[in-house]
């Protein structure tokens, strides 16, 4: 399956909405929440929510399309 840009953005925006603007929630936490959302959904239903690919980083997995989605979100709220 191909990467689903709209679903990825919706999951990202939902996580941001639920976390609010807390001092303890930064990019690394959001990366992990996206990863575990996909991972747990895959574990339950044998398919990914977004079909996103993740790269290994020092502090945990990072979604490849994260920066693109954040830039779109920032344009919307400005």
The first five atom37 places (N, CA, C, CB, O) and aatype in JSON, in Angstrom:
{
  "aatype": [20, 20, 20, 20, 20, 20, 20, 20, 20, 20, 20, 20, 20, 20, 20, 20, 20, 20, 20, 20, 20, 20, 20, 20, 20, 20, 20, 20, 20, 20, 20, 20, 20, 20, 20, 20, 20, 20, 20, 20, 20, 20, 20, 20, 20, 20, 20, 20, 20, 20, 20, 20, 20, 20, 20, 20, 20, 20, 20, 20, 20, 20, 20, 20, 20, 20, 20, 20, 20, 20, 20, 20, 20, 20, 20, 20, 20, 20],
  "atom_mask": [
    [1, 1, 1, 1, 1],
    [1, 1, 1, 1, 1],
    [1, 1, 1, 1, 1],
    [1, 1, 1, 1, 1],
    [1, 1, 1, 1, 1],
    [1, 1, 1, 1, 1],
    [1, 1, 1, 1, 1],
    [1, 1, 1, 1, 1],
    [1, 1, 1, 1, 1],
    [1, 1, 1, 1, 1],
    [1, 1, 1, 1, 1],
    [1, 1, 1, 1, 1],
    [1, 1, 1, 1, 1],
    [1, 1, 1, 1, 1],
    [1, 1, 1, 1, 1],
    [1, 1, 1, 1, 1],
    [1, 1, 1, 1, 1],
    [1, 1, 1, 1, 1],
    [1, 1, 1, 1, 1],
    [1, 1, 1, 1, 1],
    [1, 1, 1, 1, 1],
    [1, 1, 1, 1, 1],
    [1, 1, 1, 1, 1],
    [1, 1, 1, 1, 1],
    [1, 1, 1, 1, 1],
    [1, 1, 1, 1, 1],
    [1, 1, 1, 1, 1],
    [1, 1, 1, 1, 1],
    [1, 1, 1, 1, 1],
    [1, 1, 1, 1, 1],
    [1, 1, 1, 1, 1],
    [1, 1, 1, 1, 1],
    [1, 1, 1, 1, 1],
    [1, 1, 1, 1, 1],
    [1, 1, 1, 1, 1],
    [1, 1, 1, 1, 1],
    [1, 1, 1, 1, 1],
    [1, 1, 1, 1, 1],
    [1, 1, 1, 1, 1],
    [1, 1, 1, 1, 1],
    [1, 1, 1, 1, 1],
    [1, 1, 1, 1, 1],
    [1, 1, 1, 1, 1],
    [1, 1, 1, 1, 1],
    [1, 1, 1, 1, 1],
    [1, 1, 1, 1, 1],
    [1, 1, 1, 1, 1],
    [1, 1, 1, 1, 1],
    [1, 1, 1, 1, 1],
    [1, 1, 1, 1, 1],
    [1, 1, 1, 1, 1],
    [1, 1, 1, 1, 1],
    [1, 1, 1, 1, 1],
    [1, 1, 1, 1, 1],
    [1, 1, 1, 1, 1],
    [1, 1, 1, 1, 1],
    [1, 1, 1, 1, 1],
    [1, 1, 1, 1, 1],
    [1, 1, 1, 1, 1],
    [1, 1, 1, 1, 1],
    [1, 1, 1, 1, 1],
    [1, 1, 1, 1, 1],
    [1, 1, 1, 1, 1],
    [1, 1, 1, 1, 1],
    [1, 1, 1, 1, 1],
    [1, 1, 1, 1, 1],
    [1, 1, 1, 1, 1],
    [1, 1, 1, 1, 1],
    [1, 1, 1, 1, 1],
    [1, 1, 1, 1, 1],
    [1, 1, 1, 1, 1],
    [1, 1, 1, 1, 1],
    [1, 1, 1, 1, 1],
    [1, 1, 1, 1, 1],
    [1, 1, 1, 1, 1],
    [1, 1, 1, 1, 1],
    [1, 1, 1, 1, 1],
    [1, 1, 1, 1, 1]
  ],
  "atom_positions": [
    [[0.83, -1.19, 0.0], [0.0, 0.0, 0.0], [0.87, 1.25, 0.0], [-0.94, 0.0, 1.21], [2.0, 1.24, 0.47]],
    [[0.32, 2.29, -0.52], [1.03, 3.56, -0.58], [0.74, 4.39, 0.66], [0.66, 4.33, -1.84], [-0.26, 4.2, 1.35]],
    [[1.64, 5.31, 0.92], [1.49, 6.24, 2.02], [0.2, 7.04, 1.84], [2.71, 7.2, 2.11], [-0.07, 7.56, 0.76]],
    [[-0.61, 7.12, 2.89], [-1.86, 7.87, 2.86], [-1.66, 9.21, 3.55], [-3.02, 7.07, 3.53], [-1.74, 9.32, 4.78]],
    [[-1.39, 10.22, 2.75], [-1.06, 11.55, 3.26], [-2.19, 12.13, 4.12], [-0.77, 12.5, 2.09], [-1.93, 12.68, 5.19]],
    [[-3.42, 12.0, 3.68], [-4.55, 12.56, 4.43], [-4.74, 11.88, 5.78], [-5.82, 12.45, 3.61], [-4.98, 12.54, 6.79]],
    [[-4.65, 10.57, 5.8], [-4.8, 9.86, 7.07], [-3.66, 10.21, 8.03], [-4.83, 8.33, 6.83], [-3.88, 10.4, 9.23]],
    [[-2.45, 10.31, 7.49], [-1.31, 10.67, 8.33], [-1.53, 12.03, 8.96], [-0.01, 10.66, 7.52], [-1.33, 12.21, 10.16]],
    [[-1.93, 13.01, 8.15], [-2.17, 14.35, 8.68], [-3.29, 14.34, 9.71], [-2.51, 15.32, 7.54], [-3.2, 15.02, 10.73]],
    [[-4.34, 13.58, 9.46], [-5.45, 13.5, 10.42], [-5.01, 12.9, 11.75], [-6.6, 12.68, 9.83], [-5.39, 13.4, 12.81]],
    [[-4.21, 11.85, 11.7], [-3.71, 11.24, 12.94], [-2.79, 12.22, 13.66], [-2.96, 9.91, 12.63], [-2.88, 12.37, 14.88]],
    [[-1.92, 12.88, 12.92], [-1.02, 13.87, 13.52], [-1.79, 15.01, 14.17], [-0.06, 14.42, 12.46], [-1.51, 15.38, 15.31]],
    [[-2.76, 15.55, 13.46], [-3.54, 16.67, 14.0], [-4.36, 16.24, 15.22], [-4.48, 17.23, 12.92], [-4.52, 17.01, 16.17]],
    [[-4.86, 15.01, 15.2], [-5.6, 14.49, 16.35], [-4.7, 14.4, 17.57], [-6.2, 13.11, 16.02], [-5.1, 14.78, 18.67]],
    [[-3.49, 13.9, 17.38], [-2.54, 13.79, 18.49], [-2.2, 15.18, 19.03], [-1.25, 13.05, 18.04], [-2.17, 15.38, 20.24]],
    [[-1.95, 16.11, 18.14], [-1.65, 17.48, 18.58], [-2.84, 18.06, 19.33], [-1.29, 18.37, 17.37], [-2.67, 18.7, 20.37]],
    [[-4.04, 17.85, 18.82], [-5.25, 18.35, 19.47], [-5.41, 17.76, 20.88], [-6.48, 18.03, 18.63], [-5.71, 18.48, 21.82]],
    [[-5.21, 16.46, 21.0], [-5.38, 15.79, 22.3], [-4.27, 16.17, 23.29], [-5.39, 14.27, 22.1], [-4.54, 16.27, 24.49]],
    [[-3.07, 16.37, 22.81], [-1.95, 16.73, 23.71], [-1.99, 18.2, 24.09], [-0.62, 16.4, 23.05], [-1.48, 18.58, 25.14]],
    [[-2.6, 19.02, 23.24], [-2.61, 20.45, 23.51], [-1.22, 21.02, 23.4], [-3.21, 20.74, 24.89], [-0.33, 20.42, 22.79]],
    [[-1.02, 22.15, 23.99], [0.29, 22.79, 23.95], [0.94, 22.66, 25.32], [0.17, 24.29, 23.54], [1.12, 23.64, 26.04]],
    [[1.28, 21.45, 25.66], [1.93, 21.15, 26.94], [3.44, 21.27, 26.78], [1.54, 19.74, 27.46], [4.0, 20.98, 25.72]],
    [[4.07, 21.69, 27.85], [5.53, 21.82, 27.83], [6.23, 20.47, 27.71], [6.01, 22.53, 29.07], [7.37, 20.42, 27.25]],
    [[5.58, 19.4, 28.12], [6.2, 18.08, 28.13], [6.05, 17.33, 26.81], [5.62, 17.26, 29.24], [6.61, 16.24, 26.65]],
    [[5.3, 17.88, 25.87], [5.06, 17.2, 24.6], [5.76, 17.96, 23.48], [3.54, 17.07, 24.32], [5.32, 19.04, 23.07]],
    [[6.84, 17.38, 23.02], [7.6, 17.97, 21.92], [7.57, 17.05, 20.72], [9.05, 18.26, 22.34], [6.77, 16.11, 20.65]],
    [[8.44, 17.32, 19.77], [8.49, 16.53, 18.54], [8.77, 15.05, 18.81], [9.55, 17.09, 17.6], [8.15, 14.18, 18.2]],
    [[9.7, 14.77, 19.7], [10.06, 13.38, 19.97], [8.87, 12.59, 20.5], [11.22, 13.3, 20.97], [8.64, 11.46, 20.09]],
    [[8.11, 13.18, 21.4], [6.92, 12.51, 21.95], [5.89, 12.3, 20.84], [6.31, 13.34, 23.12], [5.27, 11.24, 20.77]],
    [[5.7, 13.3, 20.0], [4.73, 13.16, 18.91], [5.19, 12.08, 17.92], [4.55, 14.51, 18.17], [4.36, 11.31, 17.43]],
    [[6.49, 12.01, 17.63], [7.01, 10.94, 16.76], [6.65, 9.58, 17.34], [8.56, 11.06, 16.6], [6.17, 8.7, 16.62]],
    [[6.87, 9.43, 18.64], [6.6, 8.14, 19.29], [5.11, 7.83, 19.31], [7.15, 8.13, 20.71], [4.72, 6.68, 19.11]],
    [[4.28, 8.83, 19.55], [2.84, 8.6, 19.55], [2.35, 8.18, 18.16], [2.1, 9.87, 20.02], [1.48, 7.32, 18.05]],
    [[2.89, 8.79, 17.13], [2.53, 8.38, 15.76], [2.96, 6.95, 15.49], [3.17, 9.32, 14.73], [2.19, 6.15, 14.95]],
    [[4.18, 6.63, 15.88], [4.69, 5.27, 15.67], [3.84, 4.24, 16.41], [6.15, 5.18, 16.15], [3.43, 3.23, 15.82]],
    [[3.58, 4.48, 17.69], [2.82, 3.51, 18.46], [1.36, 3.44, 18.02], [2.89, 3.84, 19.92], [0.73, 2.39, 18.15]],
    [[0.82, 4.53, 17.51], [-0.54, 4.48, 16.96], [-0.57, 3.53, 15.77], [-1.02, 5.91, 16.54], [-1.44, 2.66, 15.69]],
    [[0.37, 3.7, 14.85], [0.46, 2.8, 13.69], [0.76, 1.36, 14.12], [1.54, 3.29, 12.72], [0.13, 0.42, 13.62]],
    [[1.7, 1.2, 15.02], [2.12, -0.13, 15.47], [0.96, -0.88, 16.14], [3.3, -0.02, 16.44], [0.69, -2.03, 15.81]],
    [[0.28, -0.22, 17.05], [-0.82, -0.88, 17.76], [-1.99, -1.17, 16.84], [-1.3, -0.01, 18.92], [-2.63, -2.22, 16.96]],
    [[-2.27, -0.28, 15.91], [-3.34, -0.53, 14.94], [-2.97, -1.73, 14.07], [-3.59, 0.72, 14.06], [-3.82, -2.58, 13.78]],
    [[-1.71, -1.8, 13.65], [-1.25, -2.92, 12.83], [-1.36, -4.23, 13.6], [0.2, -2.7, 12.37], [-1.77, -5.25, 13.05]],
    [[-0.99, -4.19, 14.86], [-1.06, -5.38, 15.71], [-2.49, -5.89, 15.82], [-0.49, -5.08, 17.11], [-2.73, -7.1, 15.84]],
    [[-3.43, -4.97, 15.89], [-4.84, -5.33, 16.06], [-5.51, -5.74, 14.75], [-5.59, -4.15, 16.67], [-6.29, -6.7, 14.73]],
    [[-5.23, -5.03, 13.65], [-5.98, -5.21, 12.4], [-5.14, -5.68, 11.22], [-6.64, -3.92, 12.05], [-5.67, -5.82, 10.11]],
    [[-3.85, -5.94, 11.42], [-2.95, -6.4, 10.36], [-2.81, -5.42, 9.2], [-3.43, -7.71, 9.83], [-2.55, -5.83, 8.07]],
    [[-2.98, -4.16, 9.47], [-2.71, -3.12, 8.48], [-2.39, -1.83, 9.21], [-3.92, -2.92, 7.53], [-2.81, -1.61, 10.34]],
    [[-1.63, -0.98, 8.55], [-1.24, 0.29, 9.13], [-2.35, 1.31, 8.91], [0.09, 0.78, 8.53], [-3.12, 1.21, 7.96]],
    [[-2.42, 2.29, 9.78], [-3.39, 3.37, 9.58], [-2.97, 4.21, 8.38], [-3.52, 4.25, 10.85], [-3.78, 4.51, 7.51]],
    [[-1.71, 4.59, 8.35], [-1.22, 5.56, 7.37], [-0.27, 4.99, 6.33], [-0.55, 6.68, 8.07], [0.0, 5.64, 5.32]],
    [[0.24, 3.8, 6.55], [1.28, 3.19, 5.72], [2.55, 4.03, 5.7], [0.77, 3.0, 4.29], [3.29, 4.03, 4.72]],
    [[2.78, 4.74, 6.77], [3.98, 5.56, 6.91], [5.2, 4.68, 7.16], [3.81, 6.59, 8.05], [5.09, 3.61, 7.76]],
    [[6.35, 5.15, 6.7], [7.62, 4.5, 7.0], [8.31, 5.32, 8.08], [8.52, 4.36, 5.72], [8.2, 6.54, 8.11]],
    [[9.02, 4.64, 8.95], [9.7, 5.29, 10.06], [11.19, 5.02, 9.95], [9.14, 4.81, 11.43], [11.6, 3.94, 9.54]],
    [[11.99, 6.0, 10.33], [13.42, 5.83, 10.33], [13.91, 5.78, 11.77], [14.13, 6.96, 9.53], [13.35, 6.43, 12.65]],
    [[14.96, 5.02, 11.98], [15.53, 4.86, 13.31], [16.37, 6.08, 13.65], [16.37, 3.57, 13.41], [17.27, 6.46, 12.91]],
    [[16.05, 6.68, 14.78], [16.81, 7.82, 15.29], [17.28, 7.5, 16.7], [15.96, 9.13, 15.28], [16.83, 6.52, 17.3]],
    [[18.17, 8.3, 17.22], [18.73, 8.06, 18.55], [17.65, 8.02, 19.63], [19.74, 9.14, 18.89], [17.72, 7.2, 20.55]],
    [[16.66, 8.89, 19.52], [15.61, 8.97, 20.55], [14.34, 8.21, 20.2], [15.27, 10.4, 20.81], [13.33, 8.35, 20.89]],
    [[14.38, 7.43, 19.16], [13.21, 6.63, 18.79], [12.84, 6.83, 17.33], [12.04, 6.97, 19.68], [13.47, 7.62, 16.62]],
    [[11.81, 6.12, 16.87], [11.42, 6.18, 15.46], [10.85, 7.54, 15.08], [10.4, 5.09, 15.16], [10.18, 8.2, 15.87]],
    [[11.14, 7.94, 13.84], [10.64, 9.21, 13.32], [9.95, 8.97, 11.99], [11.8, 10.26, 13.17], [10.52, 8.33, 11.1]],
    [[8.72, 9.47, 11.83], [8.02, 9.3, 10.55], [8.69, 10.12, 9.45], [6.54, 9.72, 10.69], [9.13, 11.25, 9.68]],
    [[8.78, 9.55, 8.28], [9.46, 10.21, 7.16], [8.74, 11.49, 6.73], [9.55, 9.25, 5.97], [9.4, 12.47, 6.39]],
    [[7.43, 11.51, 6.74], [6.65, 12.64, 6.24], [6.26, 13.64, 7.33], [5.41, 12.14, 5.55], [5.37, 14.47, 7.11]],
    [[6.88, 13.58, 8.47], [6.5, 14.43, 9.6], [6.66, 15.92, 9.29], [7.32, 14.07, 10.82], [5.74, 16.7, 9.52]],
    [[7.81, 16.31, 8.77], [8.08, 17.72, 8.51], [7.09, 18.31, 7.52], [9.5, 17.91, 7.99], [6.63, 19.43, 7.7]],
    [[6.75, 17.55, 6.47], [5.79, 18.01, 5.48], [4.43, 18.27, 6.13], [5.65, 16.98, 4.35], [3.79, 19.29, 5.85]],
    [[3.99, 17.37, 6.98], [2.69, 17.52, 7.63], [2.67, 18.69, 8.61], [2.31, 16.23, 8.36], [1.69, 19.42, 8.68]],
    [[3.76, 18.87, 9.35], [3.84, 19.99, 10.29], [3.83, 21.32, 9.55], [5.12, 19.87, 11.16], [3.17, 22.26, 9.98]],
    [[4.56, 21.4, 8.45], [4.58, 22.64, 7.66], [3.18, 22.98, 7.15], [5.56, 22.52, 6.48], [2.77, 24.14, 7.18]],
    [[2.44, 21.98, 6.68], [1.05, 22.2, 6.23], [0.18, 22.68, 7.38], [0.46, 20.92, 5.64], [-0.64, 23.58, 7.2]],
    [[0.35, 22.08, 8.54], [-0.45, 22.46, 9.71], [-0.14, 23.88, 10.13], [-0.18, 21.51, 10.88], [-1.06, 24.64, 10.43]],
    [[1.13, 24.25, 10.14], [1.51, 25.61, 10.52], [0.97, 26.66, 9.56], [3.01, 25.73, 10.6], [0.59, 27.75, 9.97]],
    [[0.93, 26.32, 8.26], [0.35, 27.24, 7.27], [-1.13, 27.46, 7.53], [0.56, 26.7, 5.85], [-1.64, 28.56, 7.34]],
    [[-1.82, 26.41, 7.96], [-3.26, 26.51, 8.23], [-3.57, 27.4, 9.43], [-3.85, 25.13, 8.46], [-4.55, 28.14, 9.41]],
    [[-2.75, 27.33, 10.47], [-3.07, 28.06, 11.68], [-2.55, 29.5, 11.65], [-2.52, 27.33, 12.88], [-2.91, 30.29, 12.52]],
    [[-1.73, 29.84, 10.71], [-1.18, 31.21, 10.65], [-2.14, 32.16, 10.01], [0.11, 31.24, 9.89], [-1.84, 33.35, 9.88]]
  ]
}
